[in-house]
Amino acid sequence: MEVPLFTRHGGVKVMSKLLLFLLVFCSSIPMEVVGSTGTTIVNSTASSSRPSVLRIGALFTLNSVIGRSAKPAIMAAIDDVNANTTILPGIKLEVILHDTNCSGFLGTVEALQLMENDVVAAIGPQSSGIAHIISQVANELHVPLISFGATDPSLSSLQFPYFIRTTQNDYFQMHAVADLIDYYKWREVIAIYVDDDNGRNGVSVLGDALAEKRAKISFKAAFTPGAPKSDISDLLNGVNLMESRIYVLHVNPDSGLEIFSIAKKLGMMTSSYVWIATNWLSSVLDSSENAGTNSDTLNLLQGVVAFRHHTPDTNLKRSFISRLKSLKDKETKNFNSYALYAYDSVWLAAHALDVILNEGGNISFSSDPVLHNTNGSMLHLSSLRVFNGGQQFLQTILRTNFTGISGQIQYDTDKNLIHPAYDILNIGGLGSRRIGYWSNYSGLSVIAPEILYEQPPNTSRSSQQLFSVIWPGDTTNTPKGWVFPNNGKPLRIAVPNRVSYLDFVSEEKNPPGVKGYCIDVFEAAINLLPYPVPRQYMLFGNGDINPDYNDLVYQVSQNNYDAAVGDITIVTNRTRFVDFTQPYMESGLVVVVRVKEINSSAWSFLKPFTAEMWCVTAAFFLFVGTVVWILEHRHNHEFRGTPRQQLNTIFWFTFSTMFFAHRENTVSNLGRVVMIIWLFAVLIITSSYTASLTSILTVQQLTSEIEGIDSLISDTQPIGIQEGSFAKKYLIDELNVAPSRIVSLKNQDAYIDALTRGPKNGGVMAIVDELPYIELFMSNTNCEFRIVGQEFTRSGWGFAFQRDSPLAVDLSTAILQLADDGDLQKIHDKWLLKNVCVAQLSSDQSYELSLSSFWGLFLIIGIACFLALTLFFIKVMCQYKKFSTDTEDSADEIQPHGSRRTTRMTCFKGFIDFIDRREEDVKEIFRQNTKRKETTQTSDDPSTSHI
């Protein structure tokens, strides 16, 4: 794109014509016109050996903050290069100085005059605007421009291949400013800048960097170069009426202090203001005659945060600064960082030239065939010649790597110095102090970048650190960064003009205004803010139907309103356009239906348990009774008798335990263990039954065909919603409900009518709405309608503000404080505390206790009975085995009444008969068998018989 200095039209032809015009003024040496027929003949001057003299140019404004530091540095560098025998040996390096006088036009003239001297490089310019212009000359003549002061980010573009800088690109400085703003969580800034190439392009990069941090430049305050104080005063008066109090000042060093002088007179250097100055301010302070002690200047800058090019604090740097200060003919007492960059610029050119010559290259110039003379022309274009080795020289510079007094000189692929870094200064008292550093390697840090380069990179938010800052107004409290503008415009607050549920928000006729629960919450939160908020409520909607809340939120995002206050649900699609405060009321979609009362029946006593539970319980009663009978039959005479008596005992004992009225005692250990566990289970079962039956007989029971959102979706009946609610979009888009089933209802009367008539008479089966509305609706209708199921969405109500509005954050804090203090509940009780519906809404089975609630209990009982029976039969089997072994054929020994048996009890009937015996009888038989064996052994002993 053509630079603005020339014209918007004409492209390269305009540039060429301007250059031809300038040659009339700058060409003083007549050149020979060769080739009168129009054929171009190239005149080349070349040296077959190393030249004795090489010329470089220096092109900058000598009488400027930067120029006064750069000039002695360049001259010192020339002297040092010529004194160094290892760099360009046998060659004298000369510098030709030209003053651009801060003018783009004169700078171009000076550049053309400089190029007549066959310079191999030009050091400068310091101005980005002039650099844009003369870069075109450098491109044409292949002469590299090595700038120590032009920081415009756009100069790194491919349009300027011969432009190289030894200073930092403002691209990095603007990202450093953005990181600082994000560090303090500010979201809007005002950029004040000079409307030139450097100012515009730098602020443009700042806007992009802030956008990455979800921040923005709320206003760009530009003024023309050399603007009078009256224009600057008007500009500052304008920005002072705006909301943001964060000012980023990106101006020229020679005129920047005037802005602070005017700002102080306007009262803009007090508390709540934040001024961030780019590196121009540190350049002014560093080069001031009495840096750090000029009280008048420092009084203007109290609390300002400024950036400064970071250069490592080395012995080489300190000795060089000391050397410059000792010069007798210097035009400044102190030097800024541009002196270091200017010094290194000369050495960069010298290193590259030395490499070219050592590689066998030569320095030659030739006439440019584009700038040939025509017959009769008075222009001496042949005085400008092309540097034949310019491309090689350029590439050599870009791959040069050495350590200068400003740090490491090495370029990346975008022609930027590697490791860009800045000091961050806070001006206060009698000087400035460093509060940290910024580098693109690790972001904000209190540790010097050179140390961090030796560690892994870390730009996480938790690693960003700065020392404390003393802000304008001599305060260490971080300013919030914004106030309400003093332009007389109150906050435009949109309020939904509802026709239903007026307790939440409604229009007030006398006096004119708005009222309701939402308004009281908002007013209470506003009153907690430490600053006044002028506001104006504006009704949104025609008052005939509820407004579309999505449209309301959209209007806020389009800056038609500053905020929206009301019963606004925080949903995902709305958060894409606006910022919401902390929710002040919980909400969610629910289903409300008309219900009917369930009357008690003659068989209500069976309802506490399901049929399955009844069956299992009865079975366990019989099972446990049988187990106890088995365990007690051999020990307890109460469990013996005729078969009929024993059967009656089982049934009586079993069911009498239900009331703990059993009269039979358990005497066996196993029987007692089973009974303890069973009585515990009976206690639980009877208690549960009693509680459930009590609930059934005493609590009102209600029922409905719809049990929740799932059964409602699966049905095909109409569904009612509130006009303007997001519920319609949610049902259709998220739950795939057919749009034909949705019926919009205007107010509570429409709710009652639609639910009362039902789907068969043109009404609806159920209504889907937010919980706060439904609770109010039910309390106003004597609890005739009820909520079924659970909330199937979770959200809340909040106040909507434009994106990145700081008021949303402050109000969120205020809402939390209202909740902690109990004021939020008091406001709720004032507007919404109505009759509470306590009747239970149930489906047919909701009050019945099922087996799933007791299966663990029955499992324990079953295991206990199984283990008891197992131990019992093991004991019986052992006894029976012993009994079978010791039994003789004599019937008297087997039968207690003396009847004889001739066969051994080996059949199953014999085992059953053994089990049926009383325990005392079995033990008596064992004693008799033992005595018989002892008698038999005595009679069979021969010694005993002889005696």
Secondary structure, DSSP 8 states (H G I E B T S, - for coil): ---TTT-SSSHHHHHHHHHHHHHHHH--S------TTS-----EE--SS--SEEEEEEEE-SSSHHHHHHHHHHHHHHHHHHH-SSSSTT-EEEEEEEE-TT-HHHHHHHHHHHHTT--S-EE--S-HHHHHHHHHHHHHHT--EEESS---GGGGSTT-TTEEESS--HHHHHHHHHHHHHHTT--EEEEEEESSHHHHHHHHHHHHHHHHTT-EEEEEEEE-TT--HHHHHHHHHHHHTSSB-EEEEE--TTTHHHHHHHHHHTT-SSTT-EEEE-HHHHHHHHTSTTTTT-HHHHHHTTT-EEEEE-----HHHHHHHHHHHT-SS-S-SS--HHHHHHHHHHHHHHHHHHHHHHTT----EEE-GGG---TT----GGGSEEETTHHHHHHHHHT--EEETTEEE-B-TTS-BSS-EEEEEEEETTEEEEEEEEETTTEEESS-HHHHTTS-----GGG-------BTTTB-S---SB---SSS--EEEEEE--SS-TTTSEEETTTTEEESHHHHHHHHHHHTSSS---EEEEEES-SSS---HHHHHHHHHTTS-SEE-SS-B--HHHHTTEEE---SEEE-EEEEEE-EEE---TTGGGTTB-HHHHHHHHHHHHHHHHHHHHHHTTT-GGG-SSHHHHHHHHHHHHHHGGGT-------SHHHHHHHHHHHHHHHHHHHHHHHHHHHHHHS-EEE-S--SHHHHHHS-S-EEEETT-THHHHHHHTS---GGGEEEE-SHHHHHHHHHH-GGGT--SEEEEEHHHHHHHHHHTTT-EEEES--S--EEE--EEETT-HHHHHHHHHHHHHHHHTHHHHHHHHHH-------EE--TTTT-B-GGGTHHHHHHHHHHHHHHHHHHHHHHHHHHHHHHHH--S-HHHHSTT-----S---SHHHHHHHHHS-HHHHHHHHHHHHHHHHHHHHHT-HHHHH-
